[in-house]
Amino acid sequence: MSVELYKYSGNIYDKNSKLILNESISSQQFYDIYWEKAIQELRIKYVQDGTEFDISKKEIVLKELELLLSWAKQNLQNENLNYMKSRIENLKNVIITELCNEKDIFYIF
C-alpha cells in the first residue's frame, strides 16, 4: 500500500470521472512512521492522507510542502531524508504544473 496524490477528469464521486494523474507520496509504512509525525508536529492541514484541495489552496499546500521539507532536513538522515525530500520535490513540481484551473481537484489517499 501507499499514499498517493490523484487527479480525476471531474469530481471523484462522479462515476464517469476518469483518473488522469497519480503520483506516489510515500509507501504506507514510511508515511505512518515519518509523514504522520511531521504532519502532527507541523499541524499540516492539506498534505495528508484523506484530504482534497483545489487551486484556491495551492499556495497553502506549497507552503506545507516547504514545512515538511524543512522538517525532513532537521529530523531525517541518509536514505530516509533522500526518500522524503525527493517525494516532496516531485509533489511540488506536479502541483505547480498540474493544478492550473478552478475545476482541478487533487485528492490524497
N, C-alpha and C positions, 0 to 999 in steps of 0.2 A: 504494500500500500504506500501511497504517497500523497502529499498535499500539493495541489496544482492550481494554477490560475487559468480560468476558462473565459472564453468569449463566444457567444452564440449569435446567429444571424438575426435573432429577435429576442424576445423575453424567454428566459429559460423555461418558464411554465407553459409556454405555447408549444403544443405537440408538433407543430410544423417548423419550429425553430431548429436550426442545424448548428452543430459545433463548427466553429470556423477558426478557433485558436485555442491551444492549450500549451502551457509552459509549466514545467516542473518547478516547484518551490523547494521541496525537500522530501527526502524519504520520511516516512511516518515516524520511524524511530528517532532520527535526528531532530525532527520537528518537535516531538514530545519532550526530548531532553533539553535542547538549546533554544529553539524558537519560542516555545511556550514560556520558558524562563524569562527571556528578553522581553516578550510581549507583556508579561505581567509587570516586570520591573519598570518598563518604559510607558506603561498604560497605553499601548498601541490599540487603536480602535478599528482600523480598516484592513491592515495587512495581517490577517489571521484567518484561521480555518472557520468556515461558516459565514463569511461576510460577502457583501457585494458593494460595488461602488461605481459611480459614473463620472463623467467629466467634471462635474461640479466639485468632486472630491480629489481631483487629480493632484493638485498642489499639496494637499494634506498627505495623501498616500506617498508622494515622493519625499516629503519631509520625514514621514515614518520610516521609509526605507533608509534614509540617511541616519536616523537614530539607531536603527537596527545594525547598520554597518559600523557605526561608532562603537556600539555595544560589543559586537563581534570582535573588533580590533582590541578592545580592552579585556575581553573575557575568554577568548579562544586562542589556540595556538596551532601551528603546523597545518595538518590536513583538515582539521575541523574549521579553522579560520579560513583556509583557502576555499573549502566547500561552501560555507555560508556566504563568504564575500562574492564568489562567482555567481551564486544564485541571486543575490541582491542586485548585483550589477546587471545581470541579464533581465531581471524583473524591471528595473528602472528603464532600460532600453526598450523593452516591449511596451511598457505603459506609455512612455513618451511617444513611441511610434504608432501604437495601435488604438489608444484612447483618444479619438480625434473629434467626435461629434456628440451631440446630445443624446443620440439613440444608443450609443455604445454603453454596455454594462459589463463589467468584469465581475466574475464570481470566484471565490476561493473555497475549495473543499477538497 
